[in-house]
Amino acid sequence: MRISRIFPILLGVSLMSPFAFAGAKDDFINAVVKQCKKSKAEAEKMATPGRSGTVIKFKTCSGATVDVGSGCTLQCKDASSSIGG
């Protein structure tokens, strides 16, 4: 019976996870296009996943800027100074 109660919760979390990353990725791509004047295709190539990827660096930036490579430095809100990002 425990599995029958836990399964819907796990299913919901697993379905929501890609969407959470997708929003961060979209934010990154939009920032690269707007701030670095790159094409959307170039920005998508720059959007690397993972814990040390450019999307996470941008989303969790701890300063005023973050270097994402290819001569592109993004201005970002200091995530450490506000609760909830």
mmCIF file as gemmi writes it, N, C-alpha and C atoms, coordinates in Angstrom:
data_model
loop_
_atom_site.group_PDB
_atom_site.id
_atom_site.type_symbol
_atom_site.label_atom_id
_atom_site.label_alt_id
_atom_site.label_comp_id
_atom_site.label_asym_id
_atom_site.label_entity_id
_atom_site.label_seq_id
_atom_site.pdbx_PDB_ins_code
_atom_site.Cartn_x
_atom_site.Cartn_y
_atom_site.Cartn_z
_atom_site.occupancy
_atom_site.B_iso_or_equiv
_atom_site.pdbx_formal_charge
_atom_site.auth_seq_id
_atom_site.auth_asym_id
_atom_site.pdbx_PDB_model_num
ATOM 1 N N . MET Axp A 1 ? 0.816 -1.199 0 1 0 ? 1 A 1
ATOM 2 C CA . MET Axp A 1 ? 0 0 0 1 0 ? 1 A 1
ATOM 3 C C . MET Axp A 1 ? 0.862 1.266 0 1 0 ? 1 A 1
ATOM 4 N N . ARG Axp A 2 ? 2.022 1.211 0.598 1 0 ? 2 A 1
ATOM 5 C CA . ARG Axp A 2 ? 2.872 2.399 0.623 1 0 ? 2 A 1
ATOM 6 C C . ARG Axp A 2 ? 3.268 2.852 -0.772 1 0 ? 2 A 1
ATOM 7 N N . ILE Axp A 3 ? 3.591 1.898 -1.628 1 0 ? 3 A 1
ATOM 8 C CA . ILE Axp A 3 ? 4.003 2.239 -2.983 1 0 ? 3 A 1
ATOM 9 C C . ILE Axp A 3 ? 2.866 2.929 -3.724 1 0 ? 3 A 1
ATOM 10 N N . SER Axp A 4 ? 1.651 2.498 -3.49 1 0 ? 4 A 1
ATOM 11 C CA . SER Axp A 4 ? 0.523 3.11 -4.187 1 0 ? 4 A 1
ATOM 12 C C . SER Axp A 4 ? 0.329 4.568 -3.78 1 0 ? 4 A 1
ATOM 13 N N . ARG Axp A 5 ? 0.766 4.935 -2.591 1 0 ? 5 A 1
ATOM 14 C CA . ARG Axp A 5 ? 0.665 6.339 -2.154 1 0 ? 5 A 1
ATOM 15 C C . ARG Axp A 5 ? 1.863 7.154 -2.622 1 0 ? 5 A 1
ATOM 16 N N . ILE Axp A 6 ? 3.01 6.538 -2.687 1 0 ? 6 A 1
ATOM 17 C CA . ILE Axp A 6 ? 4.236 7.252 -3.05 1 0 ? 6 A 1
ATOM 18 C C . ILE Axp A 6 ? 4.357 7.426 -4.558 1 0 ? 6 A 1
ATOM 19 N N . PHE Axp A 7 ? 3.892 6.46 -5.323 1 0 ? 7 A 1
ATOM 20 C CA . PHE Axp A 7 ? 4.035 6.491 -6.771 1 0 ? 7 A 1
ATOM 21 C C . PHE Axp A 7 ? 3.489 7.773 -7.407 1 0 ? 7 A 1
ATOM 22 N N . PRO Axp A 8 ? 2.281 8.215 -7.083 1 0 ? 8 A 1
ATOM 23 C CA . PRO Axp A 8 ? 1.785 9.461 -7.698 1 0 ? 8 A 1
ATOM 24 C C . PRO Axp A 8 ? 2.663 10.674 -7.378 1 0 ? 8 A 1
ATOM 25 N N . ILE Axp A 9 ? 3.214 10.705 -6.192 1 0 ? 9 A 1
ATOM 26 C CA . ILE Axp A 9 ? 4.091 11.818 -5.813 1 0 ? 9 A 1
ATOM 27 C C . ILE Axp A 9 ? 5.366 11.785 -6.641 1 0 ? 9 A 1
ATOM 28 N N . LEU Axp A 10 ? 5.982 10.615 -6.749 1 0 ? 10 A 1
ATOM 29 C CA . LEU Axp A 10 ? 7.199 10.482 -7.543 1 0 ? 10 A 1
ATOM 30 C C . LEU Axp A 10 ? 6.948 10.783 -9.012 1 0 ? 10 A 1
ATOM 31 N N . LEU Axp A 11 ? 5.821 10.347 -9.514 1 0 ? 11 A 1
ATOM 32 C CA . LEU Axp A 11 ? 5.468 10.621 -10.893 1 0 ? 11 A 1
ATOM 33 C C . LEU Axp A 11 ? 5.322 12.128 -11.121 1 0 ? 11 A 1
ATOM 34 N N . GLY Axp A 12 ? 4.654 12.805 -10.214 1 0 ? 12 A 1
ATOM 35 C CA . GLY Axp A 12 ? 4.484 14.254 -10.335 1 0 ? 12 A 1
ATOM 36 C C . GLY Axp A 12 ? 5.795 15.005 -10.309 1 0 ? 12 A 1
ATOM 37 N N . VAL Axp A 13 ? 6.676 14.64 -9.391 1 0 ? 13 A 1
ATOM 38 C CA . VAL Axp A 13 ? 7.984 15.295 -9.29 1 0 ? 13 A 1
ATOM 39 C C . VAL Axp A 13 ? 8.804 15.038 -10.538 1 0 ? 13 A 1
ATOM 40 N N . SER Axp A 14 ? 8.793 13.803 -11.046 1 0 ? 14 A 1
ATOM 41 C CA . SER Axp A 14 ? 9.583 13.486 -12.235 1 0 ? 14 A 1
ATOM 42 C C . SER Axp A 14 ? 9.057 14.21 -13.471 1 0 ? 14 A 1
ATOM 43 N N . LEU Axp A 15 ? 7.764 14.445 -13.54 1 0 ? 15 A 1
ATOM 44 C CA . LEU Axp A 15 ? 7.209 15.167 -14.679 1 0 ? 15 A 1
ATOM 45 C C . LEU Axp A 15 ? 7.459 16.664 -14.6 1 0 ? 15 A 1
ATOM 46 N N . MET Axp A 16 ? 7.576 17.205 -13.4 1 0 ? 16 A 1
ATOM 47 C CA . MET Axp A 16 ? 7.797 18.636 -13.232 1 0 ? 16 A 1
ATOM 48 C C . MET Axp A 16 ? 9.258 19.023 -13.404 1 0 ? 16 A 1
ATOM 49 N N . SER Axp A 17 ? 10.191 18.145 -13.14 1 0 ? 17 A 1
ATOM 50 C CA . SER Axp A 17 ? 11.611 18.466 -13.197 1 0 ? 17 A 1
ATOM 51 C C . SER Axp A 17 ? 12.067 18.989 -14.551 1 0 ? 17 A 1
ATOM 52 N N . PRO Axp A 18 ? 11.718 18.339 -15.667 1 0 ? 18 A 1
ATOM 53 C CA . PRO Axp A 18 ? 12.16 18.869 -16.955 1 0 ? 18 A 1
ATOM 54 C C . PRO Axp A 18 ? 11.606 20.26 -17.246 1 0 ? 18 A 1
ATOM 55 N N . PHE Axp A 19 ? 10.392 20.527 -16.767 1 0 ? 19 A 1
ATOM 56 C CA . PHE Axp A 19 ? 9.803 21.838 -17.003 1 0 ? 19 A 1
ATOM 57 C C . PHE Axp A 19 ? 10.517 22.918 -16.209 1 0 ? 19 A 1
ATOM 58 N N . ALA Axp A 20 ? 10.986 22.587 -15.029 1 0 ? 20 A 1
ATOM 59 C CA . ALA Axp A 20 ? 11.731 23.556 -14.224 1 0 ? 20 A 1
ATOM 60 C C . ALA Axp A 20 ? 13.023 23.923 -14.926 1 0 ? 20 A 1
ATOM 61 N N . PHE Axp A 21 ? 13.713 22.93 -15.491 1 0 ? 21 A 1
ATOM 62 C CA . PHE Axp A 21 ? 14.949 23.213 -16.216 1 0 ? 21 A 1
ATOM 63 C C . PHE Axp A 21 ? 14.65 23.949 -17.501 1 0 ? 21 A 1
ATOM 64 N N . ALA Axp A 22 ? 13.546 23.6 -18.153 1 0 ? 22 A 1
ATOM 65 C CA . ALA Axp A 22 ? 13.196 24.242 -19.412 1 0 ? 22 A 1
ATOM 66 C C . ALA Axp A 22 ? 13.02 25.745 -19.219 1 0 ? 22 A 1
ATOM 67 N N . GLY Axp A 23 ? 12.4 26.165 -18.126 1 0 ? 23 A 1
ATOM 68 C CA . GLY Axp A 23 ? 12.243 27.593 -17.865 1 0 ? 23 A 1
ATOM 69 C C . GLY Axp A 23 ? 13.577 28.278 -17.671 1 0 ? 23 A 1
ATOM 70 N N . ALA Axp A 24 ? 14.48 27.646 -16.954 1 0 ? 24 A 1
ATOM 71 C CA . ALA Axp A 24 ? 15.812 28.201 -16.736 1 0 ? 24 A 1
ATOM 72 C C . ALA Axp A 24 ? 16.571 28.268 -18.05 1 0 ? 24 A 1
ATOM 73 N N . LYS Axp A 25 ? 16.42 27.237 -18.859 1 0 ? 25 A 1
ATOM 74 C CA . LYS Axp A 25 ? 17.1 27.215 -20.161 1 0 ? 25 A 1
ATOM 75 C C . LYS Axp A 25 ? 16.558 28.319 -21.061 1 0 ? 25 A 1
ATOM 76 N N . ASP Axp A 26 ? 15.244 28.482 -21.069 1 0 ? 26 A 1
ATOM 77 C CA . ASP Axp A 26 ? 14.639 29.549 -21.87 1 0 ? 26 A 1
ATOM 78 C C . ASP Axp A 26 ? 15.105 30.921 -21.406 1 0 ? 26 A 1
ATOM 79 N N . ASP Axp A 27 ? 15.195 31.129 -20.098 1 0 ? 27 A 1
ATOM 80 C CA . ASP Axp A 27 ? 15.694 32.39 -19.551 1 0 ? 27 A 1
ATOM 81 C C . ASP Axp A 27 ? 17.128 32.64 -20.014 1 0 ? 27 A 1
ATOM 82 N N . PHE Axp A 28 ? 17.953 31.587 -19.979 1 0 ? 28 A 1
ATOM 83 C CA . PHE Axp A 28 ? 19.345 31.699 -20.412 1 0 ? 28 A 1
ATOM 84 C C . PHE Axp A 28 ? 19.424 32.068 -21.891 1 0 ? 28 A 1
ATOM 85 N N . ILE Axp A 29 ? 18.677 31.35 -22.716 1 0 ? 29 A 1
ATOM 86 C CA . ILE Axp A 29 ? 18.706 31.606 -24.162 1 0 ? 29 A 1
ATOM 87 C C . ILE Axp A 29 ? 18.253 33.029 -24.465 1 0 ? 29 A 1
ATOM 88 N N . ASN Axp A 30 ? 17.186 33.47 -23.827 1 0 ? 30 A 1
ATOM 89 C CA . ASN Axp A 30 ? 16.704 34.839 -24.039 1 0 ? 30 A 1
ATOM 90 C C . ASN Axp A 30 ? 17.739 35.871 -23.611 1 0 ? 30 A 1
ATOM 91 N N . ALA Axp A 31 ? 18.439 35.616 -22.504 1 0 ? 31 A 1
ATOM 92 C CA . ALA Axp A 31 ? 19.468 36.548 -22.029 1 0 ? 31 A 1
ATOM 93 C C . ALA Axp A 31 ? 20.635 36.613 -23.005 1 0 ? 31 A 1
ATOM 94 N N . VAL Axp A 32 ? 21.054 35.466 -23.542 1 0 ? 32 A 1
ATOM 95 C CA . VAL Axp A 32 ? 22.17 35.45 -24.497 1 0 ? 32 A 1
ATOM 96 C C . VAL Axp A 32 ? 21.787 36.189 -25.773 1 0 ? 32 A 1
ATOM 97 N N . VAL Axp A 33 ? 20.582 35.954 -26.266 1 0 ? 33 A 1
ATOM 98 C CA . VAL Axp A 33 ? 20.122 36.628 -27.486 1 0 ? 33 A 1
ATOM 99 C C . VAL Axp A 33 ? 20.06 38.137 -27.259 1 0 ? 33 A 1
ATOM 100 N N . LYS Axp A 34 ? 19.498 38.544 -26.135 1 0 ? 34 A 1
ATOM 101 C CA . LYS Axp A 34 ? 19.313 39.969 -25.858 1 0 ? 34 A 1
ATOM 102 C C . LYS Axp A 34 ? 20.618 40.678 -25.505 1 0 ? 34 A 1
ATOM 103 N N . GLN Axp A 35 ? 21.401 40.09 -24.593 1 0 ? 35 A 1
ATOM 104 C CA . GLN Axp A 35 ? 22.577 40.784 -24.078 1 0 ? 35 A 1
ATOM 105 C C . GLN Axp A 35 ? 23.824 40.602 -24.937 1 0 ? 35 A 1
ATOM 106 N N . CYS Axp A 36 ? 23.978 39.457 -25.584 1 0 ? 36 A 1
ATOM 107 C CA . CYS Axp A 36 ? 25.199 39.176 -26.347 1 0 ? 36 A 1
ATOM 108 C C . CYS Axp A 36 ? 24.987 39.25 -27.851 1 0 ? 36 A 1
ATOM 109 N N . LYS Axp A 37 ? 23.756 39.547 -28.247 1 0 ? 37 A 1
ATOM 110 C CA . LYS Axp A 37 ? 23.427 39.694 -29.672 1 0 ? 37 A 1
ATOM 111 C C . LYS Axp A 37 ? 23.782 38.452 -30.476 1 0 ? 37 A 1
ATOM 112 N N . LYS Axp A 38 ? 23.544 37.281 -29.889 1 0 ? 38 A 1
ATOM 113 C CA . LYS Axp A 38 ? 23.752 36.008 -30.581 1 0 ? 38 A 1
ATOM 114 C C . LYS Axp A 38 ? 22.429 35.556 -31.16 1 0 ? 38 A 1
ATOM 115 N N . SER Axp A 39 ? 22.496 34.69 -32.17 1 0 ? 39 A 1
ATOM 116 C CA . SER Axp A 39 ? 21.263 34.132 -32.721 1 0 ? 39 A 1
ATOM 117 C C . SER Axp A 39 ? 20.693 33.117 -31.734 1 0 ? 39 A 1
ATOM 118 N N . LYS Axp A 40 ? 19.439 32.782 -31.919 1 0 ? 40 A 1
ATOM 119 C CA . LYS Axp A 40 ? 18.814 31.801 -31.037 1 0 ? 40 A 1
ATOM 120 C C . LYS Axp A 40 ? 19.518 30.445 -31.156 1 0 ? 40 A 1
ATOM 121 N N . ALA Axp A 41 ? 19.941 30.088 -32.343 1 0 ? 41 A 1
ATOM 122 C CA . ALA Axp A 41 ? 20.645 28.815 -32.556 1 0 ? 41 A 1
ATOM 123 C C . ALA Axp A 41 ? 21.984 28.808 -31.809 1 0 ? 41 A 1
ATOM 124 N N . GLU Axp A 42 ? 22.715 29.929 -31.866 1 0 ? 42 A 1
ATOM 125 C CA . GLU Axp A 42 ? 23.98 30.025 -31.138 1 0 ? 42 A 1
ATOM 126 C C . GLU Axp A 42 ? 23.743 29.943 -29.629 1 0 ? 42 A 1
ATOM 127 N N . ALA Axp A 43 ? 22.707 30.62 -29.168 1 0 ? 43 A 1
ATOM 128 C CA . ALA Axp A 43 ? 22.391 30.615 -27.741 1 0 ? 43 A 1
ATOM 129 C C . ALA Axp A 43 ? 22.016 29.214 -27.269 1 0 ? 43 A 1
ATOM 130 N N . GLU Axp A 44 ? 21.281 28.476 -28.089 1 0 ? 44 A 1
ATOM 131 C CA . GLU Axp A 44 ? 20.905 27.11 -27.722 1 0 ? 44 A 1
ATOM 132 C C . GLU Axp A 44 ? 22.123 26.214 -27.608 1 0 ? 44 A 1
ATOM 133 N N . LYS Axp A 45 ? 23.123 26.425 -28.482 1 0 ? 45 A 1
ATOM 134 C CA . LYS Axp A 45 ? 24.367 25.65 -28.406 1 0 ? 45 A 1
ATOM 135 C C . LYS Axp A 45 ? 25.141 25.987 -27.141 1 0 ? 45 A 1
ATOM 136 N N . MET Axp A 46 ? 25.048 27.234 -26.691 1 0 ? 46 A 1
ATOM 137 C CA . MET Axp A 46 ? 25.767 27.676 -25.486 1 0 ? 46 A 1
ATOM 138 C C . MET Axp A 46 ? 25.088 27.195 -24.206 1 0 ? 46 A 1
ATOM 139 N N . ALA Axp A 47 ? 23.833 26.784 -24.288 1 0 ? 47 A 1
ATOM 140 C CA . ALA Axp A 47 ? 23.059 26.371 -23.113 1 0 ? 47 A 1
ATOM 141 C C . ALA Axp A 47 ? 23.422 24.937 -22.724 1 0 ? 47 A 1
ATOM 142 N N . THR Axp A 48 ? 24.519 24.799 -21.998 1 0 ? 48 A 1
ATOM 143 C CA . THR Axp A 48 ? 24.965 23.464 -21.608 1 0 ? 48 A 1
ATOM 144 C C . THR Axp A 48 ? 24.32 23.062 -20.291 1 0 ? 48 A 1
ATOM 145 N N . PRO Axp A 49 ? 23.896 21.792 -20.196 1 0 ? 49 A 1
ATOM 146 C CA . PRO Axp A 49 ? 23.235 21.298 -18.988 1 0 ? 49 A 1
ATOM 147 C C . PRO Axp A 49 ? 24.24 20.849 -17.927 1 0 ? 49 A 1
ATOM 148 N N . GLY Axp A 50 ? 23.725 20.398 -16.828 1 0 ? 50 A 1
ATOM 149 C CA . GLY Axp A 50 ? 24.562 19.834 -15.769 1 0 ? 50 A 1
ATOM 150 C C . GLY Axp A 50 ? 24.868 20.826 -14.666 1 0 ? 50 A 1
ATOM 151 N N . ARG Axp A 51 ? 25.473 20.297 -13.6 1 0 ? 51 A 1
ATOM 152 C CA . ARG Axp A 51 ? 25.761 21.133 -12.433 1 0 ? 51 A 1
ATOM 153 C C . ARG Axp A 51 ? 26.768 22.231 -12.728 1 0 ? 51 A 1
ATOM 154 N N . SER Axp A 52 ? 27.657 22.014 -13.687 1 0 ? 52 A 1
ATOM 155 C CA . SER Axp A 52 ? 28.639 23.047 -14.013 1 0 ? 52 A 1
ATOM 156 C C . SER Axp A 52 ? 28.345 23.687 -15.363 1 0 ? 52 A 1
ATOM 157 N N . GLY Axp A 53 ? 27.124 23.508 -15.863 1 0 ? 53 A 1
ATOM 158 C CA . GLY Axp A 53 ? 26.744 24.053 -17.157 1 0 ? 53 A 1
ATOM 159 C C . GLY Axp A 53 ? 26.429 25.542 -17.106 1 0 ? 53 A 1
ATOM 160 N N . THR Axp A 54 ? 26.34 26.132 -18.264 1 0 ? 54 A 1
ATOM 161 C CA . THR Axp A 54 ? 26.123 27.571 -18.362 1 0 ? 54 A 1
ATOM 162 C C . THR Axp A 54 ? 24.747 27.995 -17.859 1 0 ? 54 A 1
ATOM 163 N N . VAL Axp A 55 ? 23.743 27.136 -18.036 1 0 ? 55 A 1
ATOM 164 C CA . VAL Axp A 55 ? 22.392 27.487 -17.585 1 0 ? 55 A 1
ATOM 165 C C . VAL Axp A 55 ? 22.371 27.638 -16.066 1 0 ? 55 A 1
ATOM 166 N N . ILE Axp A 56 ? 22.981 26.697 -15.365 1 0 ? 56 A 1
ATOM 167 C CA . ILE Axp A 56 ? 23.023 26.75 -13.902 1 0 ? 56 A 1
ATOM 168 C C . ILE Axp A 56 ? 23.887 27.92 -13.437 1 0 ? 56 A 1
ATOM 169 N N . LYS Axp A 57 ? 24.995 28.169 -14.109 1 0 ? 57 A 1
ATOM 170 C CA . LYS Axp A 57 ? 25.842 29.315 -13.751 1 0 ? 57 A 1
ATOM 171 C C . LYS Axp A 57 ? 25.039 30.61 -13.829 1 0 ? 57 A 1
ATOM 172 N N . PHE Axp A 58 ? 24.215 30.736 -14.865 1 0 ? 58 A 1
ATOM 173 C CA . PHE Axp A 58 ? 23.405 31.933 -15.03 1 0 ? 58 A 1
ATOM 174 C C . PHE Axp A 58 ? 22.299 32.001 -13.986 1 0 ? 58 A 1
ATOM 175 N N . LYS Axp A 59 ? 21.634 30.889 -13.74 1 0 ? 59 A 1
ATOM 176 C CA . LYS Axp A 59 ? 20.502 30.886 -12.814 1 0 ? 59 A 1
ATOM 177 C C . LYS Axp A 59 ? 20.936 31.103 -11.37 1 0 ? 59 A 1
ATOM 178 N N . THR Axp A 60 ? 22.13 30.64 -11.013 1 0 ? 60 A 1
ATOM 179 C CA . THR Axp A 60 ? 22.587 30.734 -9.628 1 0 ? 60 A 1
ATOM 180 C C . THR Axp A 60 ? 23.743 31.709 -9.468 1 0 ? 60 A 1
ATOM 181 N N . CYS Axp A 61 ? 23.863 32.661 -10.357 1 0 ? 61 A 1
ATOM 182 C CA . CYS Axp A 61 ? 25.01 33.568 -10.323 1 0 ? 61 A 1
ATOM 183 C C . CYS Axp A 61 ? 25.127 34.238 -8.956 1 0 ? 61 A 1
ATOM 184 N N . SER Axp A 62 ? 26.361 34.36 -8.525 1 0 ? 62 A 1
ATOM 185 C CA . SER Axp A 62 ? 26.589 34.938 -7.2 1 0 ? 62 A 1
ATOM 186 C C . SER Axp A 62 ? 27.173 36.342 -7.295 1 0 ? 62 A 1
ATOM 187 N N . GLY Axp A 63 ? 27.145 36.908 -8.454 1 0 ? 63 A 1
ATOM 188 C CA . GLY Axp A 63 ? 27.662 38.255 -8.641 1 0 ? 63 A 1
ATOM 189 C C . GLY Axp A 63 ? 26.836 38.987 -9.683 1 0 ? 63 A 1
ATOM 190 N N . ALA Axp A 64 ? 27.342 40.1 -10.137 1 0 ? 64 A 1
ATOM 191 C CA . ALA Axp A 64 ? 26.597 40.909 -11.094 1 0 ? 64 A 1
ATOM 192 C C . ALA Axp A 64 ? 26.669 40.355 -12.512 1 0 ? 64 A 1
ATOM 193 N N . THR Axp A 65 ? 27.728 39.6 -12.827 1 0 ? 65 A 1
ATOM 194 C CA . THR Axp A 65 ? 27.886 39.037 -14.162 1 0 ? 65 A 1
ATOM 195 C C . THR Axp A 65 ? 28.328 37.585 -14.08 1 0 ? 65 A 1
ATOM 196 N N . VAL Axp A 66 ? 28.115 36.876 -15.174 1 0 ? 66 A 1
ATOM 197 C CA . VAL Axp A 66 ? 28.598 35.504 -15.291 1 0 ? 66 A 1
ATOM 198 C C . VAL Axp A 66 ? 29.085 35.307 -16.723 1 0 ? 66 A 1
ATOM 199 N N . ASP Axp A 67 ? 30.32 34.784 -16.848 1 0 ? 67 A 1
ATOM 200 C CA . ASP Axp A 67 ? 30.915 34.516 -18.155 1 0 ? 67 A 1
ATOM 201 C C . ASP Axp A 67 ? 30.419 33.157 -18.633 1 0 ? 67 A 1
ATOM 202 N N . VAL Axp A 68 ? 29.747 33.124 -19.767 1 0 ? 68 A 1
ATOM 203 C CA . VAL Axp A 68 ? 29.208 31.873 -20.286 1 0 ? 68 A 1
ATOM 204 C C . VAL Axp A 68 ? 29.942 31.407 -21.541 1 0 ? 68 A 1
ATOM 205 N N . GLY Axp A 69 ? 31.074 31.998 -21.833 1 0 ? 69 A 1
ATOM 206 C CA . GLY Axp A 69 ? 31.886 31.581 -22.963 1 0 ? 69 A 1
ATOM 207 C C . GLY Axp A 69 ? 31.528 32.289 -24.25 1 0 ? 69 A 1
ATOM 208 N N . SER Axp A 70 ? 32.313 32.002 -25.283 1 0 ? 70 A 1
ATOM 209 C CA . SER Axp A 70 ? 32.116 32.58 -26.625 1 0 ? 70 A 1
ATOM 210 C C . SER Axp A 70 ? 32.081 34.108 -26.597 1 0 ? 70 A 1
ATOM 211 N N . GLY Axp A 71 ? 32.852 34.711 -25.693 1 0 ? 71 A 1
ATOM 212 C CA . GLY Axp A 71 ? 32.895 36.161 -25.584 1 0 ? 71 A 1
ATOM 213 C C . GLY Axp A 71 ? 31.625 36.775 -25.033 1 0 ? 71 A 1
ATOM 214 N N . CYS Axp A 72 ? 30.859 36.005 -24.327 1 0 ? 72 A 1
ATOM 215 C CA . CYS Axp A 72 ? 29.574 36.466 -23.802 1 0 ? 72 A 1
ATOM 216 C C . CYS Axp A 72 ? 29.592 36.488 -22.28 1 0 ? 72 A 1
ATOM 217 N N . THR Axp A 73 ? 29.353 37.666 -21.733 1 0 ? 73 A 1
ATOM 218 C CA . THR Axp A 73 ? 29.218 37.828 -20.292 1 0 ? 73 A 1
ATOM 219 C C . THR Axp A 73 ? 27.825 38.384 -20.03 1 0 ? 73 A 1
ATOM 220 N N . LEU Axp A 74 ? 27.056 37.649 -19.225 1 0 ? 74 A 1
ATOM 221 C CA . LEU Axp A 74 ? 25.677 38.047 -18.955 1 0 ? 74 A 1
ATOM 222 C C . LEU Axp A 74 ? 25.566 38.821 -17.653 1 0 ? 74 A 1
ATOM 223 N N . GLN Axp A 75 ? 24.76 39.866 -17.685 1 0 ? 75 A 1
ATOM 224 C CA . GLN Axp A 75 ? 24.397 40.596 -16.475 1 0 ? 75 A 1
ATOM 225 C C . GLN Axp A 75 ? 23.299 39.79 -15.807 1 0 ? 75 A 1
ATOM 226 N N . CYS Axp A 76 ? 23.415 39.555 -14.531 1 0 ? 76 A 1
ATOM 227 C CA . CYS Axp A 76 ? 22.367 38.798 -13.863 1 0 ? 76 A 1
ATOM 228 C C . CYS Axp A 76 ? 22.134 39.326 -12.46 1 0 ? 76 A 1
ATOM 229 N N . LYS Axp A 77 ? 20.951 39.007 -11.97 1 0 ? 77 A 1
ATOM 230 C CA . LYS Axp A 77 ? 20.582 39.391 -10.622 1 0 ? 77 A 1
ATOM 231 C C . LYS Axp A 77 ? 21.358 38.504 -9.645 1 0 ? 77 A 1
ATOM 232 N N . ASP Axp A 78 ? 21.905 39.075 -8.608 1 0 ? 78 A 1
ATOM 233 C CA . ASP Axp A 78 ? 22.658 38.327 -7.606 1 0 ? 78 A 1
ATOM 234 C C . ASP Axp A 78 ? 21.71 37.429 -6.832 1 0 ? 78 A 1
ATOM 235 N N . ALA Axp A 79 ? 21.755 36.129 -7.126 1 0 ? 79 A 1
ATOM 236 C CA . ALA Axp A 79 ? 20.838 35.176 -6.509 1 0 ? 79 A 1
ATOM 237 C C . ALA Axp A 79 ? 21.068 35.043 -5.005 1 0 ? 79 A 1
ATOM 238 N N . SER Axp A 80 ? 22.26 35.335 -4.546 1 0 ? 80 A 1
ATOM 239 C CA . SER Axp A 80 ? 22.556 35.143 -3.133 1 0 ? 80 A 1
ATOM 240 C C . SER Axp A 80 ? 21.946 36.245 -2.261 1 0 ? 80 A 1
ATOM 241 N N . SER Axp A 81 ? 21.499 37.334 -2.888 1 0 ? 81 A 1
ATOM 242 C CA . SER Axp A 81 ? 20.978 38.435 -2.078 1 0 ? 81 A 1
ATOM 243 C C . SER Axp A 81 ? 19.458 38.434 -1.98 1 0 ? 81 A 1
ATOM 244 N N . SER Axp A 82 ? 18.817 37.46 -2.61 1 0 ? 82 A 1
ATOM 245 C CA . SER Axp A 82 ? 17.366 37.406 -2.506 1 0 ? 82 A 1
ATOM 246 C C . SER Axp A 82 ? 16.904 35.991 -2.242 1 0 ? 82 A 1
ATOM 247 N N . ILE Axp A 83 ? 15.936 35.861 -1.399 1 0 ? 83 A 1
ATOM 248 C CA . ILE Axp A 83 ? 15.415 34.545 -1.076 1 0 ? 83 A 1
ATOM 249 C C . ILE Axp A 83 ? 14.52 34.087 -2.228 1 0 ? 83 A 1
ATOM 250 N N . GLY Axp A 84 ? 14.746 32.865 -2.67 1 0 ? 84 A 1
ATOM 251 C CA . GLY Axp A 84 ? 13.945 32.318 -3.762 1 0 ? 84 A 1
ATOM 252 C C . GLY Axp A 84 ? 14.467 32.66 -5.125 1 0 ? 84 A 1
ATOM 253 N N . GLY Axp A 85 ? 15.69 33.179 -5.224 1 0 ? 85 A 1
ATOM 254 C CA . GLY Axp A 85 ? 16.282 33.448 -6.539 1 0 ? 85 A 1
ATOM 255 C C . GLY Axp A 85 ? 15.904 34.739 -7.032 1 0 ? 85 A 1
